[in-house]
Amino acid sequence: MSKIEFFVPGIPRPGGSKRAFLNKKTGRAMIVDACKKNPEWRQAVTFYAREAYDGPPLIGPLQVV
């Protein structure tokens, strides 16, 4: 089993509540995070994860700690 480790500095932000609405143009349901600071945290996690791993997409069961 391979192990990929990385550290994300900052204060973790929860996903928080979700808000759903119907997009009038497409007729499709949209779900967005209600937490205002969540997008910044997700971008930071994405950045550091990509810095730590530059391989093919991971498949199968994954464990995140």
N, C-alpha and C positions, 0 to 999 in steps of 0.2 A: 504494500500500500504506500503510495506517495504522500508526501506532506508538503503543503505550501503554507508558509507563514509570512504574515506582514502585520505591521502596526499602523493604525490610523490615529494621528494626533487629534485632539479636540474633544468636545463633549458629545457623546453619542446621542442621537435624537431618535425617539421612537417614531414609528410610522403613524401612530395616532389614529384617530377616527378617519373613516373614508366617507366621501360624499359622492353620491351617484346622481346623475341627471341624464336626460335625453337630449342628444345633439339634434337640434332642429334641422340642420342642413343635411345630415347623413341619416337621421332616424335611428342611430345606434346609441346604446347606453354608454356613458362614460363614467369612469370611477377615478376620483382624484383624492390625494391625501389632504386632510384638513390642516395638518401641521405645517406652519409657514417655514420653519427652518429645516424640514426634512430634505428638500431637494439639495441643499448645500451639503448635508451629511452624506447623502447617497452619492453625490459627485465625488466627494473625498474618498469614500470607500472604493468606488469604481477606479479612481486614479491609482490608489496604492495597490489594489488587487492586480491591476494591469502591469504595474511596475514589478510586482513579485512573480508574475506568471505570464510568459509570452509564448504559449504553446497552442496546440489545437484545442477546440472547445472540449470541456470535460463532459463525459457522459456517465450515466449510471448513478447509483446512490452517492451522495456527498454528505459530509458531516462538517458543520461550521460551528466553531467554538469561540 
